[in-house]
Amino acid sequence: MTGALHVIGAGISGLATAITAAQAGLPVTLYEAAAQAGGRCRTIATGDGFVHDNGTHALLTANTRALAFLEEIGARAGWIEPEPGGIPVLDLRSGRLARVGLSPWSWIDPAKRPAGLRLTDLLRLARLALPLRDRPVAAAFPQSSLLEGFVEPLTVAVLNTPVATASTRRLGYVVRRVAWPGSARLLVARHGLTEDLVAPALRRLRALSAEIVTNARLRGLVRTGNRVAGLAFADGIIDLGEGDRVALALPPWEAGRLLPSLAVPRQTEAILNVHYRTPGASAPRLVGLRGARTQWVLARSDHTSVTISASKSVIDPPDPRVAGGLWPEVRAALQAIGIAAPETAPPARVVMEKRATVRHAVGDSLGFPPTGLVNLDLAGDWGGPLPATIEASVRAGEAAARLACWQRSNAALDWPARAKEAISWSR
Ligand SMILES: Cc1cc2nc3c(=O)[nH]c(=O)nc-3n(C[C@H](O)[C@H](O)[C@H](O)COP(=O)(O)OP(=O)(O)OC[C@H]3O[C@@H](n4cnc5c(N)ncnc54)[C@H](O)[C@@H]3O)c2cc1C
């Protein structure tokens, strides 16, 4: 019996699983289907020299486990606050640029309030934090200017789901967290996701003597009764020892392929990103747009990235001329924060992540489904109560690793000792 942990998938959840388990002393092997780790949270570098992230990834200071993970891998300093004075939001209809605070506490300063904020809106927002009946976010804010000016952009950004279907219960988890003073500061990677997140995580794993195997797609699980007995890859089967465990840190559609009876969420939402090759700001700058199809613009030193979340409801079917069509909005946003931008659209790359995240609709499940396999755990961004984000990925990874450690230490105990252990836990 080796008590090794085999982690499948080197996205953020798999990296968090592997690092947490390796730190606890478990022998860990991490398998990744692609040539590069990071999953959806990666930097894309193609042959033409244009390097950009797979979509702008932001963290909030409320994302405590994600920030602790960054500390652990020595990468916290790489995440910076691009707009410490509040997020600039340009309303294209009026041409007005305002700085909006993400935290309700920042609204004590009238200059940082969302436009048209009223006391009734604040009460509706506070109700979201209570464990009340789940319903669509739009239905919780009837005739409220806060919906258009704050709640809708927040919902679409963090739940990647249109407000007509998004769950108030799920949004409530976010509202409760950002309500703490200091929790709603928005951070982005200074250079990019690979440099400021994935590469440091891989370095940490290597320092912990974990094995990392890329270009290794798990094709199937070999089962014996209620256990996983082997892992089937293209070049053969890896047999598992009696005490070995498996953590599937995969998106739900892939976990569902490997375990067809698993009740995984089936509904997903897309995110559209357009990356323009244009000189931008010396340090990252972020602008939000209202009255536009573009939602967020992130200017970096050598390119500008546009994000449209829940994008099927904004641009459907995907339009090949989208980069040129969006450019006047992007240009206006850049100019509003003092960044020069050419009149004609610069060369651009359009990246449509059709299954960017699961859809967080009313009534969706808040936990991972049971697998029925005693030595297999699930991780990934989709199984917890938080929205499918880096924070959810890290939390799920840490939980899967803790379970593996717990199982390993308890497998060594005989039954009377286990019973004694259980009684001491219950006290
Ligand atoms: C465009 C975009 C913008 C986003 N913006 C934000 C944001 O601003 N803030 C935020 O917190 N989150 C954001 N997210 C969400 C965030 O990227 C995800 O929640 C997170 O990356 C999910 O990590 P994961 O490890 O659970 O899954 P994945 O990243 O999907 O990782 C799974 C890994 O498993 C590998 N794999 C798949 N099948 C197999 C197999 N059979 N065998 C071996 N390996 C396999 C995949 O190649 C992949 O590397 C965004 C996502 C997208 C797409």
The ligand as a Tripos MOL2 file, in Angstrom:
@<TRIPOS>MOLECULE
LIG
   53    58     1     0     0
SMALL
NO_CHARGES

@<TRIPOS>ATOM
      1 C1        -12.8220   33.4050  -20.2960 C.3       1 LIG1
      2 C2        -12.9110   33.0770  -18.8220 C.ar      1 LIG1
      3 C3        -12.8630   34.1090  -17.8970 C.ar      1 LIG1
      4 C4        -12.9190   33.7980  -16.5190 C.ar      1 LIG1
      5 N1        -12.8170   34.8220  -15.6310 N.ar      1 LIG1
      6 C5        -12.6960   34.5210  -14.2990 C.ar      1 LIG1
      7 C6        -12.4320   35.5530  -13.3600 C.ar      1 LIG1
      8 O1        -12.3460   36.7350  -13.6840 O.2       1 LIG1
      9 N2        -12.2620   35.1970  -12.0400 N.ar      1 LIG1
     10 C7        -12.3600   33.8880  -11.6260 C.ar      1 LIG1
     11 O2        -12.1690   33.6370  -10.4270 O.2       1 LIG1
     12 N3        -12.6430   32.9040  -12.5110 N.ar      1 LIG1
     13 C8        -12.8060   33.1840  -13.8240 C.ar      1 LIG1
     14 N4        -13.0650   32.1840  -14.7290 N.ar      1 LIG1
     15 C9        -13.3120   30.8250  -14.2210 C.3       1 LIG1
     16 C10       -12.0090   30.0760  -13.9530 C.3       1 LIG1
     17 O3        -11.1950   30.0940  -15.0850 O.3       1 LIG1
     18 C11       -12.3810   28.6410  -13.6170 C.3       1 LIG1
     19 O4        -13.2900   28.6220  -12.5430 O.3       1 LIG1
     20 C12       -11.1580   27.8170  -13.2170 C.3       1 LIG1
     21 O5        -10.0800   28.0340  -14.0810 O.3       1 LIG1
     22 C13       -11.5750   26.3380  -13.2280 C.3       1 LIG1
     23 O6        -10.4740   25.5460  -12.8510 O.3       1 LIG1
     24 P1        -10.6460   23.9750  -12.7750 P.3       1 LIG1
     25 O7         -9.3370   23.4440  -12.3610 O.co2     1 LIG1
     26 O8        -11.8290   23.6400  -11.9430 O.co2     1 LIG1
     27 O9        -11.0200   23.5020  -14.2440 O.3       1 LIG1
     28 P2        -10.1800   23.6180  -15.6860 P.3       1 LIG1
     29 O10        -9.5130   24.9190  -15.6920 O.co2     1 LIG1
     30 O11       -11.1790   23.2930  -16.6830 O.co2     1 LIG1
     31 O12        -9.0900   22.5090  -15.4990 O.3       1 LIG1
     32 C14        -9.3110   21.1690  -15.8410 C.3       1 LIG1
     33 C15        -8.0370   20.5980  -16.4390 C.3       1 LIG1
     34 O13        -8.2340   19.2120  -16.6870 O.3       1 LIG1
     35 C16        -7.6710   18.8990  -17.9660 C.3       1 LIG1
     36 N5         -8.3660   17.6880  -18.4230 N.ar      1 LIG1
     37 C17        -9.6090   17.6110  -18.9750 C.ar      1 LIG1
     38 N6         -9.9120   16.3200  -19.2200 N.ar      1 LIG1
     39 C18        -8.8470   15.5800  -18.8160 C.ar      1 LIG1
     40 C19        -8.5720   14.1840  -18.8030 C.ar      1 LIG1
     41 N7         -9.4620   13.2870  -19.2350 N.pl3     1 LIG1
     42 N8         -7.3570   13.7790  -18.3410 N.ar      1 LIG1
     43 C20        -6.4360   14.6670  -17.8800 C.ar      1 LIG1
     44 N9         -6.6670   16.0070  -17.8560 N.ar      1 LIG1
     45 C21        -7.8590   16.4540  -18.3090 C.ar      1 LIG1
     46 C22        -7.9200   20.1260  -18.8050 C.3       1 LIG1
     47 O14        -7.0520   20.1680  -19.9080 O.3       1 LIG1
     48 C23        -7.6720   21.2370  -17.7810 C.3       1 LIG1
     49 O15        -6.3200   21.6230  -17.7550 O.3       1 LIG1
     50 C24       -13.0640   32.4660  -16.0980 C.ar      1 LIG1
     51 C25       -13.1480   31.4340  -17.0470 C.ar      1 LIG1
     52 C26       -13.0650   31.7270  -18.3860 C.ar      1 LIG1
     53 C27       -13.1280   30.6090  -19.4000 C.3       1 LIG1
@<TRIPOS>BOND
     1     1     2 1
     2     2     3 ar
     3     2    52 ar
     4     3     4 ar
     5     4     5 ar
     6     4    50 ar
     7     5     6 ar
     8     6     7 ar
     9     6    13 1
    10     7     8 2
    11     7     9 ar
    12     9    10 ar
    13    10    11 2
    14    10    12 ar
    15    12    13 ar
    16    13    14 ar
    17    14    15 1
    18    14    50 ar
    19    15    16 1
    20    16    17 1
    21    16    18 1
    22    18    19 1
    23    18    20 1
    24    20    21 1
    25    20    22 1
    26    22    23 1
    27    23    24 1
    28    24    25 2
    29    24    26 1
    30    24    27 1
    31    27    28 1
    32    28    29 2
    33    28    30 1
    34    28    31 1
    35    31    32 1
    36    32    33 1
    37    33    34 1
    38    33    48 1
    39    34    35 1
    40    35    36 1
    41    35    46 1
    42    36    37 ar
    43    36    45 ar
    44    37    38 ar
    45    38    39 ar
    46    39    40 ar
    47    39    45 ar
    48    40    41 1
    49    40    42 ar
    50    42    43 ar
    51    43    44 ar
    52    44    45 ar
    53    46    47 1
    54    46    48 1
    55    48    49 1
    56    50    51 ar
    57    51    52 ar
    58    52    53 1
@<TRIPOS>SUBSTRUCTURE
     1 LIG1         1 GROUP 0 **** ****
